[in-house]
Amino acid sequence: MSVAEPLTLAVLVSGNGSNLQAIIDRIEAGEIHARIACVISNVHGVFALERARRHGIPTVIHANGAFATRREYDNALVEVLRTHRVELVVLAGFMRILSDVMIGAFPGAVINIHPALLPAFPGLHAQKQALEYGVKFSGCTVHFVDNGTDTGPIILQAVVPVMQDDSEESLSRRILQEEHRIFPESIRLFAEGKLSFHGRQVRISS
Ligand code: GAR
């Protein structure tokens, strides 16, 4: 019996990389049939890069300032991804908006984690937005990336309570615990071919 090749991922990061770590751990545990071909950061010196190195994963710095326009940045990024034969692009705390160049190059194959229950609180500082609004529940969303900001088809969501005395940090920590569960799980579903589109609805087969 022939065994299918693992799905080739690139994980794009800008910071701590705790979601990257959760993905690495599930792959190393043999729970996701995938391999991370490279970790790409738009910021130098972030801890996510150190996490990648500790696991022998190649790293690439694709710095914000090195390109004149968003499209030039994305064209060069597509080239890096193609060189590594990437099949799924995973935005794990990548704090940069992608243009139609990237989305067009990887249709249905770019996913993002957002620390709120979309469509509520898209964009930056989602946890702060939730606290200021006064919602009683928030959470996180894994979604396919389209040309909008945090508007693409939703794969998985998880809900957490918001406490009266929550700070941005305490709420972020509670949400992150759920991120670390649903993001790797979404990648597993993708790798196993279990996700399909019906309009903008993502259906999950068992
Ligand atoms: C996560 O909370 C993720 O949802 C958020 O950045 C954090 C990255 O943490 N992403 C966004 O806000 C994207 N708009 P990590 O570097 O520890 O994975």
Residues whose N, C-alpha, C, O or C-beta is under 5 A from the ligand:
A	BS01	GAR	G15 N16 G17 S18 N19 L20 A92 G93 F94 I113 H114 P115 G123
